[in-house]
């Protein structure tokens, strides 16, 4: 019997841009990658954490007899997170338009403070025809049954890792599905808790912010299990472009590139570490007792095309226009198809 190649999938964060990740994952599941390969783990941060969790949940349900496609939860979440009704489209248009005017310096910009915005959130929520459109916790719980997850996990289930950061200590936090109490709605909210938009998420006496400040996404965490459960390949779904064609010379372009580079710092460090370990393994630099626990791991990237990446900026990470989300998902499916070839 041929042993299946072990893979792990890591999903970088990036707000609405991670609709691209959703498209990639949908296509991978659609063609049966989880059956062709031994999918040992998924990881994600922020929007990538949402995609990874929805995918993982779909796989758990499928392994327990569900007839729905394993990507159904993922696709349904992104449809629900899109601005669909006239009210939602108007809200999204005003929010994005105002942010762009502030970024361009046309109107004043003041640091947003979520701790002073309760009255505004309550007012907007009371006006919204669909209550989960402005309620992040509610939309997550509508599509992921966190209580059911505990009954679905099996010894053979892929592991799930979600990245966040402890605000006070500055230490990285990885929520791990091997601790069932880790995977709850608060953990997913913590991984996606962007400062200035969301309040800190408090869990078990610790306050967390978005995992973009820690591991974006967790990658070296895939090395935690025993050698037999470590991946042969890591498929990394990238959101932040690695390269740009020209030096940014306008305020908005400088902000965009600064955020792209900042979002990639921890990831590049983890990739360099893995490549370094691979070289040491190749040269036989470790003692035998360590060599028996190690194996080289290949990293493969799935990225946005230059054409699409050039159209995106920091503000579009907040974009919830349904057509925009759909285009990014289509791009994800397209790039996943190219990747598999």
N, C-alpha and C positions, 0 to 999 in steps of 0.2 A: 504494500500500500504506500503510495506516494505521500510524503509529508507536505502539507500545505505551507506555503511561505507565510511567515508571520508579519503582519503590518500593524502600525499604529497611525492614527490620523490626528494631526494637531491643527487647531483652528485659531488663527490670529484674530484679535478683536479690531473693531473699527466702526462701531455704530451701524447705520443703515447700509454701509458698504458690505457688511457681512451677509447681505442678501446674495452676494456672489458666492459665498461659502455655502449657503443653503442650496444654490443651484448645483454646485459641485457635488455636494453630498447626495442630493436627489439623484443625479445621474449615476454616481457610483453605486448606490443601492439599487437603482433601476436595472442596471446590467448585472447585478448579483455579485459585486465585489466581496461582500460579506460571506458568500458561499464559495467563491473561487479561492479566496485567501482566508487565513486564520486572523481575523481582526481581534487583536488582543487588548487594544485600548484606544480611547479617544480622549483628547484634552482640548480645552478652550479657555479663552479669556474674554470677558465682556460680551459683545455680540457673538463672538466665536464660541463662548461658553453656552450661550442659548442654543446655537446650532448643534453643538456637540451633544448637549443634554437631550434635545428633542430627537436627534438621530439615535442616540443610545436608548432612549425610552421606546422608540419605535422598534428597535432590534429586540429589546427585552420582551415586548408584547408579541412580536412575531415568533420568538423562541418558545413562547408559552401558548401558542396556538391561534393567535389573532390572524384573521384573514385579510386585514387591511394592509396595504403596502407599508413597509417600515418607514417610508419617508412621509407618510400622511400627516403626522403630527407636525413635522417640520414645515411642510408647505402650508398647512392650515394656520400655524402661528404667523407666518409672514403675511398671509392674506389678511388676518385679523389686525396685524400691526400696521397695515397700510391705510392711508386716508382714502376712503371709498365714497362716503356720502358727501353731499354738497357742503354740509357744515364742517366735516373733517377736512375737506379740500381747502376750504376758506381758512380754517385755523392753520393748517400746514403752510399755506401760501404766505400768510401774514408772519408766521414765526420764521420761516426761511428768509423772506424778504427783509425783515427787520434785522436779522443776524447779518445778512450780506451788507446792508447799509452801514451797520456798526463796524464790520470788518474793513470796509472800504473807507472808513473815517468820515462818512457823509453825515451821520448822526452820532451823538455821544454814546459811548459804551461804558457801562458801569458793571463791576463784578457782581454776578448774580449770587444770591444767597438763598439756598433752598429753605433755610430755617426762618426766613422772613416771608416766604411765599405761600404759606398755608391758606391764607384768605383767597389768594388768586387761584390756587389749585381747586379749592372748594367751589369758587364761583364758576370756573370753566367746567368742572365736572358736572355741576348742576345744569349747565347749558348743553352739554354734549348728549346727543340722542343715544349714543352707545357708551355705556359706562366703562367698558374695558379699554376704550381708546386712550384715555388719559390716566388709567390705573395700571401701572406696570405689573404689580403683584397679581392683580385680577386676571390679566390676559395670560400670564404664565400659568396660573392655576386652572384656567379654562381649558388649556391644551395639554398640560402635564399633570397627571395625578400623582403627587409626591407620596401619598399614603400607599397607593398601589405599588409603587416602585419596590418597596420593601418586600413585597410578596412575589415579585417577579425575578429578583436577582438569584442566579444559580452559580455554582462553582465555576462553570464554563463561560459565564457571561464576561464580555469585555469590561475592563475597568474604565472608570470615568474620572478625570482629574480636572478641577476647575480652579483657576488662578485668581487670587485676590491679594490685598496687602493690608497688614495690620497698621492702622493709622498711627498709633502712639509709639509702637516699638520700631516701625519701619521694616519689620521682617516680612518675608514672603509667606503666603499661606496657600497651600494646595488642598482643596477639599477632595477627598478620596472615597470612591464608592465602596471600597473595602471596609469603610466605617459607615454603615447605612445611615447613621444619624447625621453624617456630613451632607448628604444629598437631600436638601430640603429647599423650599422656595427662597428662604433667606440667603442661602449660599449662592444661588444663582443671581439674586439681586445684588449681593455683595460684590460678585465678580463684575457686574455691570453698573456699579454705583459710581457714575461719573460725578466728581465734585462740581459744584456750582449748578448741577441739575438735580441730583438726588442727595438726600441726607445720608450720612453714614449709616451703614447697616450694622446693628449690634446683635451679636450671637454669643451666648454663653459668656457674657462679660467682656467681650472684645469687639472693638469697632473696626469695620472694614471699609475700604474704598476699592474702586475699580482695579482689576488685575493688570491694567495697562501700566501700572506703576511697579509691577513685580515681574512676572514671567508672562510674556505676550507672544505665544502661549507657553504653558509648561511643556518642555521637551525632554530635558534630562530626567524628569520624573519617570519617564518610561523605563529607566534603568533600575527602578526600585525593586521590581519582582525578581524571582530567581531566574537564572539564565534561560531556562526553558520557556518562560513566559515573556521574555524580552523580544521586541520586534527585530526582524531582519532588515526592514525598511521603515522609515518614518515618512509619511506623506504629509507635507506641510502646506496648508492652504494659506497663502499670503494675501494680505489686504494692502498693507503699506508698500508702495513701490520701492524697490531696492535702488533704482537708478532714475535720474532725470536728464533730459537732453540739454538743458540750458540753466545758467546761473539765475536763481530768482532775484528779481530787482524791484519788485513792487511789494508793498506791505503785505497784501493778502498772500502772494506767492511765497514770501519769506516765512510767513506763519505756517503755510501748508507744508513746506519742506521741513521746517523745524519740527513740526508734529510727526511727520513721517519718520524722520531720523530718530526722534525720541521714542517712538513706538517700536522701533526695531532694535534698540540698543541691547536689551536683555536677550533678545532672540539671537542676535549675531554672536553674543558671548557664549550662549549655549551651543550654537552650531560649531563655533571654533573649538570648544571643549570636546565635542563628540569627534570632530575630525582629528584632533590631537590624539585622543585615545585610540582611534582607528590606526593612526600611524605607529603608535607605540606597540599595538597588538601585532601589526604587520612586521615590525622589526624584532618581535620577541622580547620586548623590554621588561616584561613582567615575569615574576617567578611562577613556576608551574601551578602552585595552589591558587594564584590569582587568575592565570590564563584559563583555568577550568571554569571560572565564573564569568569570563568576558567573551564577547564576540563582536566583530565589526558590524556597524550599523550604517546603512546607506540612507542618505537624506535626499528626498526628491521633492521639488517645489511645484505647486500649482498656482499660477499667478494670473492676474488680470492682464489682458492685452494692453499694449502701449496706447492704442487708440482709445480704449475705455478709461484707462488710468489717467490719461491726460485731461479728461473731462471732469474728473472728480477733484474735490477740494475739501478742506476741513468742514465747511458749512454743509456740504452735501452728506456728511455723516449723520446729520440730523434730519435729512429729507425722508418724508414718508409718503410721497406721491406714489400711487399704485403703479403707474406706468414706469416710473423710475425703478421701483423695486423689481418689477417684472423684467425690465431690461437687464438688471444685474443678475437676476436668477438665470436668465437665458444665457448670459455671458458665462456664468459658472458651468452650466451644462455643456456649453461649447468647449470651454477649456478642459473640462474633465474628459470629454470625448477625445480631444487631442492628446491628453496625458496618457490615456489608456492605450493609444496606438503605439 
